[in-house]
């Protein structure tokens, strides 16, 4: 049966379910954990094709997902293990290059996992890639925290009125453009499946953590503390309160990622009960 290829700006609910079945199958076979983001809401141009798929009959056997909050894009490529000798990955990437050419993409970074590349070492040289960054994906179970209440900190879910405050300190914390941070904050607050939790001190937003609930886990990301309020235990308190609240509303475990060299953050997450699941690697084309 012939492989049929598609491309689109976003996935339908049925296509997302098909993608999740493919992702789960790849994780089971490859012993991997990291899921691609299956929405385009943060992409800098939503008219750009962001999902390139391959179908064998009614079964999705290949997926290239594009995350592009700016023109330096990140792609995740997953192919059903039973179809990896059919050059589906190459075809998906060629389709991506052709169809996104008009959108001014400046660079492409591949996202993968160390355990997968260790099993397929030829892929790096075959594609002409090199590892440029590495993160640790960490996980934690649903054991609630025992927390001493802090009278000086109020933890709450973000509302649209908080977006400018979130953008200001996240832009500084992550060294991002303010307008990009503001767009991210507005998109996230508006999405009920990706809440932002805030720590508020003296009526000022001093820390935030975002949660992606679109997969089988609560994925914590964009954890930031206003530089003027660091070193006061606010990040630990915010994350404990956030996870305890999520446990009330969700039966999912928790994941987060931290850069390998970020030892303070790694130490914090270990104290919070997180442990390593896998290593995420980012690869760029060799210049």
Secondary structure, DSSP 4 states (H G I P E B T S, - for coil): --EEEEEESS--HHHHHHHHHHHHHHHHHHT--PPPP---TT-S-TTS--EEEEEETTEEEEEEEEE-SSSEEEEEEEE-GGGTTTTHHHHHHHHHHHHHGGGT--EEEEEEEHHHHHH-THHHHHHTEEEEEEEEEEEE--PPPP-PPPTT-EEEE--GGGHHHHHHHHHHHHT--HHHHHHHHHHHHH-TTS-EEEEEETTEEEEEEEEE-SSSSEEEEEEEE-GGGTTSSHHHHHHHHHHHHHHHH----EEEEEETT-HHHHHHHHHTT-EEEEEEEEEEE--
